[in-house]
Amino acid sequence: MINVIVVTHGEFGAYLVEAAEWIVGAQKEGVKVISVSSRLSVERLKNILRDSVRKDISEDGIIFMTDMLGGTPTNAVLPFAKDIAKSAVICGININMMVSAFSYRNSLTIDVLVKKILEDGRKSICEVKSMLFSAKQPGGSAEPGSGKKQEASKA
């Protein structure tokens, strides 16, 4: 099984993991969340990461998921990931990416899983209104099924 270490600013990662588990089921092992805050020194963060990597290394691989490119979580993870042959660092995580990671970490190789996570994450980033209502409705309305613009009621 490929293990996942989620490293984000604040509790963002914990909430993503919680929401993804609500969708696909609890991840009883192989998932670790590390929350970065201003109260956590960079040195302490490195120690936590070092301990997590030692405990959570897997022969199938390890994926670090972080919230933003260039942020402290990503910068802290990179020195650890560079020395692990079967590892990846995925930035900009969203719930679709987390669901994908949890759904397929038992059945895909790390290279295939990384591609799947990235693909699913990209697919979920869109402006939905324009996708759903790209063709104007009769009467110039962009509201589904109405065919007419809604006007504010006059009292």
Secondary structure, DSSP 4 states (H G I P E B T S, - for coil): --EEEEEEETTHHHHHHHHHHHHH----SSEEEEEE-TTS-HHHHHHHHHHHHHHH--TT-EEEEESSTTSHHHHHHHHHHTT-SSEEEE-S--HHHHHHHHHHTTTS-HHHHHHHHHHHHHHT-S-HHHHHT-SPPGGG--STTT-S-------
